[in-house]
Amino acid sequence: MLVSRGSRGAVVAICATLLVTVGGCGGSTTTDDETAVTAVRLYGTDGNMSNSFGAEFAEQAGLLSGMKGTSPLTPLSDDFVDRLRTVDPQLNDFLYAGEAYDAVVISALAAQLAGSTDPADIAAQINGVTTGGEQCDTVSFCLELARDGEDIEYRGVSLKRGGFTDAGEPSTASYATLHFGANGQINSGKTEFVGAGDESTTTTAAPPPAKPQGGGSGRTGAPLKLGGLLPRTGDLALAYPPLAAGTALAVEEINEAGGVLDDPVEWFDGDDGTNPDVARDTVARHVEEGVHVIIGAGASGISREVLPDVVRAGLILFSPCNTDAGLSSIDDSGLYFRTAPSDLLQGRALADVIMRDGPQRIAVVARKDSYGEGLQENVRSELSRAGIGPDRIKLLTYEPPAGADAPPVDFASGAQEIKTFGADAILIIGFGESADVIKALATAGLPIDE
């Protein structure tokens, strides 16, 4: 989800957000000064477990060999992948593409059921779209039911089991354990999927009665206008292609199925820049354009920054990739939703991946923002629950770049701290800039174990 910053690319996040862990009880090597150094395994998150991140190591692909981690990811059908590639033939990463597609489709179905494009009316229907009615899994069939005023239970690309909770987020999720191969690319042959969450947390609150399309239904405000707030630039730009493809495909298929409230859905593109100032400018422009639902932001921290502006304008913010657990209880006036699962779920999945490798001393390095520090604490808590004492865990953070022209992350001192600590497992929670962290570890002489 990152764009390249000089020799360095930005990584997917977000949506800000998932962890990749590589843990292991490695042996030790001896440096020239006869100091024993423990071999380490690398782990990552949704922000850096992607083929685009691997491209940041074109001259050092071997550094990522064996690195593994977790990411919210549902097994994608060949048909869905083929449809995405009609939008972007060069697409080779799919992280959050399904979540982006579902965020757009759920918004459209909610507007159709509400018989209105008023954001408050749409918001009142969103949770109900995902639970309690007739199951449907295609845009055309779901829209047909919604036009007839039927209660529906949407099961799309990423939303397969439980529906949304009262907080407007998935009650269950699918996670993938991803592995980098020797070529610095994800080895799909090693990808494993596991479910997480609890379907019993799905909301039981009934939405307002649906308004069938047709005479006297009180339809208002068509066409439905959706605005993008996705990381076309910035530290998450490497994640942009699958997000953009997912949203574009959804809009295309909604309109091919007849649109919403008799009109084609309109899409207004917009960049969040992985930067609060860029994101606020985009939100302000969407307000002027009359947008009803904003799809984004990419990073959890960016959504936190712009949500007050979105709420003040009375619009919906619907992110396909925010994972910060704290967003579940943020003051949003009922206008914030996400198709990405909370990092409370990811933290458990990630800790399990690390613990399977039997590490003795674990360093958890995170970018200093709500996504990084929030996930870091979730993982620490889960590792502690698994019996890893505080003397065996070292927590470090780093300041992410302030902008595209900012200097690279300097993690030299942090790398030395980890070396002295004797970690044999290092989890790196970040976006594209975390490539600098890994390179600093190698420069410090830490032998990365495959």
Secondary structure, 3 states (H helix, E strand, C coil): CCCEECCEECCCCCCCCCEECCCCCCCEEECCCCCEEECEEEEEECCCCCHHHHHHHCCCHHHHCCCEEEEECCCCCHHHHHHHHHHCCCCCCCCCHHHHHHHHHHHHHHHHHHCECCHHHHHHHHHHHECCCEEECCHHHHHHHHHCCCCEEECCCCCCCCCECCCCCECEEEEEEEEECCCCCECHHHCEEEEEECHHHCCCCCCCCCCCCCCCCCCECCCCEEEEEECCCCCCHHHHHHHHHHHHHHHHHHHHCCCECCECCEEECCECCCCHHHHHHHHHHHHHHCCCEEEECCCHHHHHHHHHHHHHCCCEEEECCCCCHHHHHCCCCCCEEECCCCHHHHHHHHHHHHHCCCCCCEEEEEECCHHHHHHHHHHHHHHHHCCCCHHHEEEEEECCCCCCCCCCCCCHHHHHHHHHHCCCEEEEECCCCHHHHHHHHHHCCCCECC
